Amino acid sequence: MTTIAPASAVALQPTTDAELEHLLAAAQTAAAPLAALRPAARARLLDAVADRLDAAADQLIPEAERETHLAGARLRGELKRTTFQLRLFGEELRDGGYLDARIDHADAEWPMGAPRPDLRRVRVPVGPVVVFAASNFPFAFSVAGGDTASALAAGSPVLLKAHSGHPGLSRLTAEVVTSALREAGAPDGTFALIAGTASGAAALRDSRVKAGAFTGSIPGGRALFDIANSRPEPIPFFGELGSNNPAFVTEAAANQRGAEIAQGFVGSFTMGAGQFCTKPGTLFVPAGSGMVEALRDAALPAAAPLLNERIQSGYTDVLSNLQSDPRLTVLAQGAGPLADPPGPTLLLTSASDMLSEPHALQTECFGPTAVVVTYDDESQLAELAETFEGQLTATVHGTDSCQVAELVEVLARKAGRVVWNQWPTGVSVTHAQQHGGPYPATTAAGSTSVGTAAIERFLRPVAYQGFPQHLLPEALRGDNPLRVPRRVDGRREA
C-alpha cells in the first residue's frame, strides 16, 4: 500500500518565482527524453501512475471528502474513472494509431504536373504543457485527470496548477504521481505541481510552455486564453469554459413517456448537486402535454452541499438574478433554495419569452437549478436551438417517427455531442467521445478533453521530405520497427 503524509502535515503554499523557474527548467529538460521514449515505455509510465493511485485510494478518498463535500462512493467511482483513463491512454500508445503516420513514396508520374518527393508525416509532442485543474471533479479533471493523462501520453511534460478548492488532495495526489513516475523511470521534470493564481499565469506566459489546458468558468478560462494568445509566441489553449446543455422533448415523446422523461431530467440536472459541466440547464417541453405538471409534482432530491464557498456564492447570485426576472416563475423548489446547502429549483418560462431575450434566460447556473420552457409547436424548436451559443452537449427526446432532422442539424452545429433519448450527464471515457464544442463551451471546438482523441491536443505534425531511412522517426521507416498503423501512398498499410 502506498503511504503518503497527511495533507495537514504540509500546507500547499503558493509557488515562489524561484521554485517556478526551477520547475519550468526541469520540464524543458525533460521534454526531449520524454518524447524520445517509445510509446510502449510511456504506456508503462501511465500504468504505473494508475497502479499507485489505486493503491493510495484509502488515503486519497477521505481527504477528497473533507475538501469537496462529495460522497465517498462518488469519489471512489471517480478515482476508478481516473485510473481507467490513464490505462486507456496506455492502450492508445501501444496501438500507435495516434501518431497518424503517413508515407508518400517518391512518384515521378504524380499527376499534379511535377514529380512528388518522398514525404513522410508523423505527430510529435508539442513540449511542456501547463494544466489548470478543475474543482468539480477532484480526480478525473484534476492533478491526475484527463488533461494530465493525455499530455503525458503525448510525451509532453506537465506543470499542473492545483485548484484552490482541494489543495490538500492536490498535494497528496501529486506526491503519488511524481513518486510513481520517478520509480518507473520517467525523466526528472516530467510532472510537477504548482500553486497560486499568479504562478499559473506566469507559467502560461513562459516561452518554455507550449500549450495550456483548463476546465472552469468562462471568465477564468477567457483570461487564460487571452494570455496564451497574447504571448510573443502564441500557443494553443484548450479551455472548457461553460455550457447550458439544452434538452428538447418532442410532442410524440412527451405523449409516450412524459413522466419518465420528467423523472430522468430531475435526476440529471440535480446529479452531483448540479455541478456537472454537462448538466442539462434548459428543458423544452410541449405546452399542454402534462410535462409541466409532471415536473411540478416530481420529487426533488434533498439539498446537498456545493463544492466550496465560492461556488455556493456564485450559485446563489445567479439564482437570485434568475428568480427576479419577470419572465421566469418558480415551477418547483426544494427547501432553502438560497441556503447552504441549497435545495433544487426549477424555473418556468415560455418559448416566446425565451426568444425575446435568450441569453438572459440561458445563463449557466452552476448548481441544482434548471429552466423549463414550454413551446406551442415543434416548428419552433429549430429556431429556439439557434439562440444558443456553443455547447458541450444538446439532447433530443423523440421517437423514430419524429420529424426533427432540422433540429438535429442545428444542434450538431451548436454542440460537440448530440444525445438521443438519454441524458448528457455521465461522460463515457472511450475512443469516440467528444467533450468539447464551439465557444464558449470551449476555446478549441476541434478538440476533446475526454476520450483517447484528447491526445491530439498535445501533438503537432512534422513532415520529413527526402530523408534517408536512418534519420527518420521509427514510425516512418520502411521496416516500421514500432509496427504502428500507417497510411502509405494514400492507402492503409496492411
PyMOL commands that set and color helices and strands:
alter all, ss='L'
color gray80, all
select helices_A, chain A and resi 7-9+17-36+39-55+57-68+72-95+97-99+146-154+167-183+197-205+218-230+251-269+271-274+291-297+309-323+351-356+358-361+378-386+405-414+452-458+469-471+474-476
alter helices_A, ss='H'
color red, helices_A
select strands_A, chain A and resi 101-104+119-125+129-132+158-161+191-194+211-215+237-240+247-249+282-286+329-333+345-350+369-375+391-397+415-420+459-465+486-488+491-492
alter strands_A, ss='S'
color yellow, strands_A
deselect
rebuild
show_as cartoon
